[in-house]
Amino acid sequence: MPTRLRLRRTPPRVLGDEVYSSRAIRHMLRRRGIAVTIPERRDQAASRRRRGRLGGRRPAFDEQDYRESNVVERCFARLKRFRAIATRFDKLADRYRAGVVPASLILWLRETTS
């Protein structure tokens, strides 16, 4: 049985929560040429400020992009109200998608009628 090759593409931007704000993650993404939108944790910011000039500058952060990522996370939360999607009974991707599509349609229809 021949294996299908999957073309891999580098995403232009990665959105993440404060959990992924480590220096190592940012460095790895920067090395690969991927823009990062991850808020800085308070303890990291305080440490950077305490070190003064040696702490470096604040990491770039696009607040508008981060606000838009919330829409996607809310959509996932709404989809997880459906038990089969939340527990992932269907292990094959096409069968899982067969559950996600009608669930998305139901959510969309509920939203347009209210």
N, CA, C and O atoms as a GROMACS GRO file, in nm:
protein
  456
    1MET      N    1   0.085  -0.117   0.000
    1MET     CA    2   0.000   0.000   0.000
    1MET      C    3   0.090   0.124   0.000
    1MET      O    4   0.171   0.142   0.092
    2PRO      N    5   0.078   0.210  -0.101
    2PRO     CA    6   0.163   0.329  -0.106
    2PRO      C    7   0.122   0.431  -0.001
    2PRO      O    8   0.003   0.448   0.027
    3THR      N    9   0.218   0.496   0.055
    3THR     CA   10   0.188   0.601   0.153
    3THR      C   11   0.176   0.734   0.080
    3THR      O   12   0.250   0.762  -0.014
    4ARG      N   13   0.082   0.814   0.125
    4ARG     CA   14   0.065   0.946   0.065
    4ARG      C   15   0.154   1.044   0.138
    4ARG      O   16   0.160   1.047   0.261
    5LEU      N   17   0.222   1.124   0.060
    5LEU     CA   18   0.306   1.228   0.121
    5LEU      C   19   0.221   1.347   0.156
    5LEU      O   20   0.131   1.387   0.081
    6ARG      N   21   0.249   1.403   0.269
    6ARG     CA   22   0.176   1.520   0.314
    6ARG      C   23   0.268   1.640   0.302
    6ARG      O   24   0.378   1.643   0.358
    7LEU      N   25   0.222   1.739   0.227
    7LEU     CA   26   0.302   1.860   0.214
    7LEU      C   27   0.294   1.939   0.345
    7LEU      O   28   0.186   1.962   0.398
    8ARG      N   29   0.407   1.978   0.393
    8ARG     CA   30   0.412   2.055   0.518
    8ARG      C   31   0.438   2.201   0.486
    8ARG      O   32   0.528   2.235   0.409
    9ARG      N   33   0.358   2.286   0.545
    9ARG     CA   34   0.376   2.430   0.526
    9ARG      C   35   0.394   2.495   0.661
    9ARG      O   36   0.336   2.454   0.761
   10THR      N   37   0.475   2.598   0.662
   10THR     CA   38   0.498   2.673   0.784
   10THR      C   39   0.388   2.777   0.799
   10THR      O   40   0.361   2.853   0.705
   11PRO      N   41   0.323   2.781   0.914
   11PRO     CA   42   0.219   2.883   0.933
   11PRO      C   43   0.283   3.022   0.942
   11PRO      O   44   0.394   3.035   0.994
   12PRO      N   45   0.214   3.124   0.893
   12PRO     CA   46   0.271   3.258   0.901
   12PRO      C   47   0.270   3.315   1.043
   12PRO      O   48   0.356   3.396   1.078
   13ARG      N   49   0.173   3.273   1.125
   13ARG     CA   50   0.160   3.328   1.260
   13ARG      C   51   0.107   3.221   1.353
   13ARG      O   52   0.027   3.136   1.313
   14VAL      N   53   0.152   3.225   1.479
   14VAL     CA   54   0.103   3.134   1.582
   14VAL      C   55   0.042   3.218   1.693
   14VAL      O   56   0.103   3.312   1.742
   15LEU      N   57  -0.081   3.182   1.731
   15LEU     CA   58  -0.149   3.246   1.844
   15LEU      C   59  -0.145   3.151   1.962
   15LEU      O   60  -0.168   3.031   1.945
   16GLY      N   61  -0.116   3.200   2.080
   16GLY     CA   62  -0.110   3.113   2.196
   16GLY      C   63  -0.145   3.186   2.323
   16GLY      O   64  -0.152   3.309   2.326
   17ASP      N   65  -0.167   3.109   2.427
   17ASP     CA   66  -0.196   3.166   2.558
   17ASP      C   67  -0.066   3.191   2.633
   17ASP      O   68   0.042   3.156   2.586
   18GLU      N   69  -0.079   3.251   2.751
   18GLU     CA   70   0.038   3.283   2.833
   18GLU      C   71   0.119   3.159   2.869
   18GLU      O   72   0.238   3.169   2.898
   19VAL      N   73   0.056   3.044   2.869
   19VAL     CA   74   0.125   2.920   2.904
   19VAL      C   75   0.243   2.894   2.810
   19VAL      O   76   0.345   2.838   2.852
   20TYR      N   77   0.230   2.935   2.685
   20TYR     CA   78   0.333   2.910   2.584
   20TYR      C   79   0.428   3.028   2.568
   20TYR      O   80   0.486   3.047   2.461
   21SER      N   81   0.444   3.106   2.672
   21SER     CA   82   0.521   3.228   2.664
   21SER      C   83   0.669   3.211   2.697
   21SER      O   84   0.738   3.309   2.721
   22SER      N   85   0.718   3.088   2.698
   22SER     CA   86   0.857   3.068   2.738
   22SER      C   87   0.953   3.121   2.632
   22SER      O   88   0.920   3.132   2.514
   23ARG      N   89   1.072   3.154   2.677
   23ARG     CA   90   1.175   3.207   2.588
   23ARG      C   91   1.214   3.104   2.483
   23ARG      O   92   1.241   3.139   2.368
   24ALA      N   93   1.216   2.975   2.522
   24ALA     CA   94   1.254   2.867   2.431
   24ALA      C   95   1.154   2.853   2.316
   24ALA      O   96   1.194   2.836   2.201
   25ILE      N   97   1.025   2.860   2.348
   25ILE     CA   98   0.922   2.848   2.243
   25ILE      C   99   0.931   2.966   2.148
   25ILE      O  100   0.926   2.948   2.026
   26ARG      N  101   0.943   3.086   2.203
   26ARG     CA  102   0.954   3.204   2.116
   26ARG      C  103   1.077   3.195   2.026
   26ARG      O  104   1.071   3.230   1.908
   27HIS      N  105   1.189   3.149   2.082
   27HIS     CA  106   1.312   3.138   2.004
   27HIS      C  107   1.296   3.036   1.890
   27HIS      O  108   1.339   3.062   1.778
   28MET      N  109   1.236   2.922   1.920
   28MET     CA  110   1.216   2.818   1.819
   28MET      C  111   1.128   2.868   1.706
   28MET      O  112   1.158   2.844   1.589
   29LEU      N  113   1.021   2.937   1.738
   29LEU     CA  114   0.931   2.990   1.635
   29LEU      C  115   1.000   3.100   1.554
   29LEU      O  116   0.985   3.105   1.432
   30ARG      N  117   1.074   3.186   1.621
   30ARG     CA  118   1.145   3.294   1.551
   30ARG      C  119   1.248   3.237   1.455
   30ARG      O  120   1.265   3.287   1.344
   31ARG      N  121   1.316   3.130   1.498
   31ARG     CA  122   1.418   3.066   1.414
   31ARG      C  123   1.354   3.009   1.287
   31ARG      O  124   1.419   3.005   1.182
   32ARG      N  125   1.231   2.965   1.296
   32ARG     CA  126   1.160   2.909   1.180
   32ARG      C  127   1.088   3.015   1.097
   32ARG      O  128   1.026   2.983   0.996
   33GLY      N  129   1.097   3.139   1.139
   33GLY     CA  130   1.036   3.248   1.064
   33GLY      C  131   0.887   3.262   1.084
   33GLY      O  132   0.816   3.309   0.995
   34ILE      N  133   0.839   3.221   1.200
   34ILE     CA  134   0.696   3.226   1.230
   34ILE      C  135   0.671   3.342   1.327
   34ILE      O  136   0.735   3.352   1.431
   35ALA      N  137   0.577   3.429   1.291
   35ALA     CA  138   0.540   3.540   1.379
   35ALA      C  139   0.463   3.484   1.499
   35ALA      O  140   0.391   3.386   1.487
   36VAL      N  141   0.480   3.548   1.614
   36VAL     CA  142   0.421   3.498   1.738
   36VAL      C  143   0.330   3.603   1.800
   36VAL      O  144   0.366   3.720   1.810
   37THR      N  145   0.211   3.559   1.842
   37THR     CA  146   0.121   3.644   1.919
   37THR      C  147   0.088   3.569   2.047
   37THR      O  148  -0.010   3.496   2.055
   38ILE      N  149   0.173   3.590   2.148
   38ILE     CA  150   0.155   3.526   2.278
   38ILE      C  151   0.178   3.634   2.385
   38ILE      O  152   0.283   3.697   2.386
   39PRO      N  153   0.080   3.654   2.475
   39PRO     CA  154   0.101   3.755   2.579
   39PRO      C  155   0.210   3.710   2.676
   39PRO      O  156   0.230   3.591   2.699
   40GLU      N  157   0.279   3.808   2.731
   40GLU     CA  158   0.387   3.780   2.825
   40GLU      C  159   0.329   3.760   2.965
   40GLU      O  160   0.242   3.835   3.008
   41ARG      N  161   0.377   3.659   3.036
   41ARG     CA  162   0.331   3.635   3.172
   41ARG      C  163   0.381   3.746   3.264
   41ARG      O  164   0.485   3.807   3.238
   42ARG      N  165   0.308   3.769   3.370
   42ARG     CA  166   0.344   3.876   3.465
   42ARG      C  167   0.480   3.853   3.528
   42ARG      O  168   0.559   3.947   3.542
   43ASP      N  169   0.508   3.728   3.566
   43ASP     CA  170   0.636   3.702   3.631
   43ASP      C  171   0.752   3.722   3.533
   43ASP      O  172   0.860   3.765   3.574
   44GLN      N  173   0.732   3.690   3.406
   44GLN     CA  174   0.837   3.712   3.307
   44GLN      C  175   0.860   3.862   3.285
   44GLN      O  176   0.974   3.906   3.273
   45ALA      N  177   0.752   3.937   3.280
   45ALA     CA  178   0.764   4.082   3.261
   45ALA      C  179   0.835   4.146   3.381
   45ALA      O  180   0.920   4.234   3.364
   46ALA      N  181   0.798   4.102   3.500
   46ALA     CA  182   0.861   4.157   3.621
   46ALA      C  183   1.010   4.123   3.624
   46ALA      O  184   1.092   4.207   3.661
   47SER      N  185   1.043   4.002   3.587
   47SER     CA  186   1.184   3.960   3.584
   47SER      C  187   1.263   4.043   3.482
   47SER      O  188   1.375   4.085   3.509
   48ARG      N  189   1.203   4.064   3.366
   48ARG     CA  190   1.269   4.143   3.261
   48ARG      C  191   1.291   4.286   3.308
   48ARG      O  192   1.398   4.343   3.287
   49ARG      N  193   1.190   4.345   3.373
   49ARG     CA  194   1.203   4.483   3.422
   49ARG      C  195   1.305   4.493   3.535
   49ARG      O  196   1.379   4.591   3.544
   50ARG      N  197   1.310   4.392   3.621
   50ARG     CA  198   1.403   4.392   3.733
   50ARG      C  199   1.548   4.389   3.683
   50ARG      O  200   1.637   4.448   3.745
   51ARG      N  201   1.571   4.320   3.573
   51ARG     CA  202   1.707   4.310   3.519
   51ARG      C  203   1.747   4.436   3.443
   51ARG      O  204   1.864   4.451   3.406
   52GLY      N  205   1.654   4.524   3.419
   52GLY     CA  206   1.687   4.650   3.352
   52GLY      C  207   1.724   4.630   3.206
   52GLY      O  208   1.658   4.554   3.135
   53ARG      N  209   1.829   4.697   3.163
   53ARG     CA  210   1.871   4.688   3.022
   53ARG      C  211   1.912   4.547   2.984
   53ARG      O  212   1.899   4.508   2.869
   54LEU      N  213   1.963   4.470   3.080
   54LEU     CA  214   2.007   4.333   3.052
   54LEU      C  215   1.889   4.238   3.029
   54LEU      O  216   1.906   4.128   2.976
   55GLY      N  217   1.771   4.280   3.070
   55GLY     CA  218   1.652   4.196   3.055
   55GLY      C  219   1.600   4.192   2.914
   55GLY      O  220   1.515   4.109   2.881
   56GLY      N  221   1.649   4.280   2.829
   56GLY     CA  222   1.602   4.283   2.690
   56GLY      C  223   1.475   4.361   2.675
   56GLY      O  224   1.420   4.414   2.771
   57ARG      N  225   1.428   4.366   2.553
   57ARG     CA  226   1.305   4.442   2.529
   57ARG      C  227   1.184   4.350   2.534
   57ARG      O  228   1.196   4.227   2.528
   58ARG      N  229   1.070   4.411   2.544
   58ARG     CA  230   0.944   4.338   2.553
   58ARG      C  231   0.919   4.262   2.424
   58ARG      O  232   0.943   4.317   2.316
   59PRO      N  233   0.869   4.136   2.429
   59PRO     CA  234   0.838   4.066   2.305
   59PRO      C  235   0.723   4.133   2.231
   59PRO      O  236   0.633   4.190   2.293
   60ALA      N  237   0.726   4.126   2.099
   60ALA     CA  238   0.620   4.185   2.018
   60ALA      C  239   0.488   4.116   2.049
   60ALA      O  240   0.484   3.994   2.069
   61PHE      N  241   0.381   4.193   2.052
   61PHE     CA  242   0.249   4.138   2.083
   61PHE      C  243   0.144   4.219   2.011
   61PHE      O  244   0.132   4.340   2.033
   62ASP      N  245   0.067   4.153   1.924
   62ASP     CA  246  -0.040   4.220   1.851
   62ASP      C  247  -0.172   4.193   1.922
   62ASP      O  248  -0.229   4.084   1.911
   63GLU      N  249  -0.220   4.291   1.996
   63GLU     CA  250  -0.338   4.274   2.079
   63GLU      C  251  -0.463   4.244   1.997
   63GLU      O  252  -0.548   4.167   2.041
   64GLN      N  253  -0.475   4.304   1.880
   64GLN     CA  254  -0.592   4.282   1.795
   64GLN      C  255  -0.599   4.135   1.747
   64GLN      O  256  -0.706   4.075   1.749
   65ASP      N  257  -0.487   4.079   1.706
   65ASP     CA  258  -0.484   3.939   1.665
   65ASP      C  259  -0.522   3.847   1.781
   65ASP      O  260  -0.594   3.749   1.763
   66TYR      N  261  -0.472   3.880   1.899
   66TYR     CA  262  -0.501   3.797   2.016
   66TYR      C  263  -0.650   3.801   2.051
   66TYR      O  264  -0.707   3.699   2.090
   67ARG      N  265  -0.712   3.917   2.037
   67ARG     CA  266  -0.856   3.928   2.063
   67ARG      C  267  -0.935   3.843   1.966
   67ARG      O  268  -1.036   3.783   2.005
   68GLU      N  269  -0.892   3.836   1.841
   68GLU     CA  270  -0.964   3.757   1.741
   68GLU      C  271  -0.948   3.608   1.766
   68GLU      O  272  -1.034   3.530   1.724
   69SER      N  273  -0.841   3.565   1.832
   69SER     CA  274  -0.823   3.422   1.859
   69SER      C  275  -0.929   3.372   1.957
   69SER      O  276  -0.960   3.253   1.959
   70ASN      N  277  -0.984   3.461   2.037
   70ASN     CA  278  -1.088   3.424   2.132
   70ASN      C  279  -1.211   3.370   2.061
   70ASN      O  280  -1.280   3.284   2.116
   71VAL      N  281  -1.239   3.417   1.943
   71VAL     CA  282  -1.355   3.370   1.866
   71VAL      C  283  -1.341   3.221   1.837
   71VAL      O  284  -1.437   3.145   1.850
   72VAL      N  285  -1.223   3.179   1.798
   72VAL     CA  286  -1.198   3.038   1.767
   72VAL      C  287  -1.212   2.953   1.893
   72VAL      O  288  -1.273   2.846   1.888
   73GLU      N  289  -1.156   2.998   2.003
   73GLU     CA  290  -1.164   2.921   2.126
   73GLU      C  291  -1.308   2.909   2.176
   73GLU      O  292  -1.347   2.804   2.226
   74ARG      N  293  -1.387   3.014   2.161
   74ARG     CA  294  -1.528   3.006   2.200
   74ARG      C  295  -1.603   2.907   2.113
   74ARG      O  296  -1.691   2.836   2.161
   75CYS      N  297  -1.568   2.902   1.984
   75CYS     CA  298  -1.633   2.808   1.892
   75CYS      C  299  -1.603   2.664   1.935
   75CYS      O  300  -1.693   2.580   1.936
   76PHE      N  301  -1.478   2.635   1.971
   76PHE     CA  302  -1.444   2.501   2.018
   76PHE      C  303  -1.520   2.467   2.145
   76PHE      O  304  -1.566   2.354   2.161
   77ALA      N  305  -1.534   2.563   2.234
   77ALA     CA  306  -1.606   2.539   2.359
   77ALA      C  307  -1.752   2.506   2.331
   77ALA      O  308  -1.810   2.420   2.396
   78ARG      N  309  -1.811   2.574   2.234
   78ARG     CA  310  -1.951   2.547   2.199
   78ARG      C  311  -1.966   2.412   2.132
   78ARG      O  312  -2.064   2.342   2.155
   79LEU      N  313  -1.868   2.374   2.051
   79LEU     CA  314  -1.875   2.243   1.985
   79LEU      C  315  -1.861   2.130   2.086
   79LEU      O  316  -1.917   2.022   2.066
   80LYS      N  317  -1.787   2.153   2.194
   80LYS     CA  318  -1.766   2.047   2.293
   80LYS      C  319  -1.889   2.021   2.378
   80LYS      O  320  -1.888   1.931   2.462
   81ARG      N  321  -1.995   2.097   2.358
   81ARG     CA  322  -2.121   2.066   2.425
   81ARG      C  323  -2.180   1.938   2.369
   81ARG      O  324  -2.260   1.871   2.436
   82PHE      N  325  -2.142   1.902   2.248
   82PHE     CA  326  -2.189   1.779   2.187
   82PHE      C  327  -2.101   1.664   2.237
   82PHE      O  328  -1.980   1.666   2.218
   83ARG      N  329  -2.163   1.567   2.301
   83ARG     CA  330  -2.089   1.462   2.371
   83ARG      C  331  -1.993   1.385   2.280
   83ARG      O  332  -1.880   1.358   2.319
   84ALA      N  333  -2.038   1.349   2.162
   84ALA     CA  334  -1.954   1.268   2.073
   84ALA      C  335  -1.830   1.345   2.028
   84ALA      O  336  -1.725   1.285   2.003
   85ILE      N  337  -1.840   1.476   2.019
   85ILE     CA  338  -1.725   1.557   1.978
   85ILE      C  339  -1.631   1.576   2.096
   85ILE      O  340  -1.509   1.572   2.081
   86ALA      N  341  -1.688   1.599   2.214
   86ALA     CA  342  -1.604   1.623   2.332
   86ALA      C  343  -1.525   1.499   2.372
   86ALA      O  344  -1.409   1.510   2.413
   87THR      N  345  -1.586   1.380   2.359
   87THR     CA  346  -1.518   1.258   2.401
   87THR      C  347  -1.439   1.193   2.288
   87THR      O  348  -1.356   1.106   2.312
   88ARG      N  349  -1.466   1.235   2.166
   88ARG     CA  350  -1.396   1.184   2.047
   88ARG      C  351  -1.407   1.032   2.038
   88ARG      O  352  -1.307   0.960   2.039
   89PHE      N  353  -1.534   0.984   2.030
   89PHE     CA  354  -1.557   0.841   2.014
   89PHE      C  355  -1.502   0.792   1.881
   89PHE      O  356  -1.441   0.685   1.874
   90ASP      N  357  -1.523   0.869   1.776
   90ASP     CA  358  -1.480   0.830   1.643
   90ASP      C  359  -1.332   0.858   1.627
   90ASP      O  360  -1.290   0.974   1.636
   91LYS      N  361  -1.254   0.754   1.605
   91LYS     CA  362  -1.110   0.770   1.597
   91LYS      C  363  -1.063   0.810   1.458
   91LYS      O  364  -0.956   0.870   1.445
   92LEU      N  365  -1.139   0.779   1.354
   92LEU     CA  366  -1.098   0.816   1.220
   92LEU      C  367  -1.139   0.960   1.191
   92LEU      O  368  -1.248   1.004   1.228
   93ALA      N  369  -1.052   1.032   1.125
   93ALA     CA  370  -1.073   1.175   1.102
   93ALA      C  371  -1.199   1.204   1.021
   93ALA      O  372  -1.271   1.298   1.051
   94ASP      N  373  -1.225   1.123   0.919
   94ASP     CA  374  -1.343   1.151   0.836
   94ASP      C  375  -1.473   1.128   0.913
   94ASP      O  376  -1.571   1.198   0.890
   95ARG      N  377  -1.474   1.032   1.003
   95ARG     CA  378  -1.594   1.007   1.083
   95ARG      C  379  -1.611   1.114   1.191
   95ARG      O  380  -1.723   1.153   1.223
   96TYR      N  381  -1.501   1.160   1.246
   96TYR     CA  382  -1.507   1.269   1.344
   96TYR      C  383  -1.559   1.396   1.276
   96TYR      O  384  -1.641   1.468   1.332
   97ARG      N  385  -1.510   1.421   1.155
   97ARG     CA  386  -1.556   1.538   1.079
   97ARG      C  387  -1.705   1.526   1.047
   97ARG      O  388  -1.776   1.626   1.042
   98ALA      N  389  -1.750   1.403   1.024
   98ALA     CA  390  -1.893   1.380   0.997
   98ALA      C  391  -1.979   1.417   1.118
   98ALA      O  392  -2.098   1.442   1.102
   99GLY      N  393  -1.922   1.422   1.236
   99GLY     CA  394  -1.995   1.469   1.353
   99GLY      C  395  -1.980   1.618   1.375
   99GLY      O  396  -2.073   1.684   1.420
  100VAL      N  397  -1.862   1.671   1.342
  100VAL     CA  398  -1.836   1.814   1.364
  100VAL      C  399  -1.918   1.900   1.268
  100VAL      O  400  -1.968   2.006   1.308
  101VAL      N  401  -1.932   1.858   1.144
  101VAL     CA  402  -2.004   1.939   1.045
  101VAL      C  403  -2.151   1.957   1.084
  101VAL      O  404  -2.198   2.070   1.086
  102PRO      N  405  -2.227   1.850   1.116
  102PRO     CA  406  -2.366   1.873   1.159
  102PRO      C  407  -2.376   1.953   1.289
  102PRO      O  408  -2.468   2.033   1.306
  103ALA      N  409  -2.282   1.930   1.382
  103ALA     CA  410  -2.285   2.006   1.507
  103ALA      C  411  -2.264   2.155   1.479
  103ALA      O  412  -2.330   2.240   1.539
  104SER      N  413  -2.172   2.185   1.389
  104SER     CA  414  -2.148   2.325   1.352
  104SER      C  415  -2.272   2.385   1.286
  104SER      O  416  -2.307   2.500   1.311
  105LEU      N  417  -2.336   2.306   1.202
  105LEU     CA  418  -2.458   2.353   1.135
  105LEU      C  419  -2.569   2.381   1.237
  105LEU      O  420  -2.639   2.481   1.226
  106ILE      N  421  -2.584   2.294   1.336
  106ILE     CA  422  -2.684   2.314   1.440
  106ILE      C  423  -2.656   2.443   1.517
  106ILE      O  424  -2.747   2.522   1.542
  107LEU      N  425  -2.530   2.464   1.554
  107LEU     CA  426  -2.494   2.586   1.626
  107LEU      C  427  -2.520   2.710   1.541
  107LEU      O  428  -2.570   2.811   1.590
  108TRP      N  429  -2.487   2.701   1.414
  108TRP     CA  430  -2.508   2.814   1.324
  108TRP      C  431  -2.657   2.844   1.309
  108TRP      O  432  -2.697   2.961   1.311
  109LEU      N  433  -2.739   2.740   1.294
  109LEU     CA  434  -2.883   2.761   1.280
  109LEU      C  435  -2.944   2.818   1.407
  109LEU      O  436  -3.034   2.902   1.401
  110ARG      N  437  -2.897   2.772   1.522
  110ARG     CA  438  -2.946   2.828   1.649
  110ARG      C  439  -2.913   2.975   1.661
  110ARG      O  440  -2.993   3.054   1.710
  111GLU      N  441  -2.793   3.011   1.615
  111GLU     CA  442  -2.750   3.151   1.626
  111GLU      C  443  -2.827   3.242   1.532
  111GLU      O  444  -2.859   3.355   1.569
  112THR      N  445  -2.857   3.194   1.413
  112THR     CA  446  -2.927   3.280   1.316
  112THR      C  447  -3.075   3.295   1.350
  112THR      O  448  -3.135   3.395   1.311
  113THR      N  449  -3.134   3.201   1.422
  113THR     CA  450  -3.276   3.213   1.456
  113THR      C  451  -3.299   3.298   1.579
  113THR      O  452  -3.409   3.348   1.600
  114SER      N  453  -3.196   3.314   1.662
  114SER     CA  454  -3.218   3.392   1.786
  114SER      C  455  -3.178   3.536   1.770
  114SER      O  456  -3.190   3.615   1.864
   0.00000   0.00000   0.00000
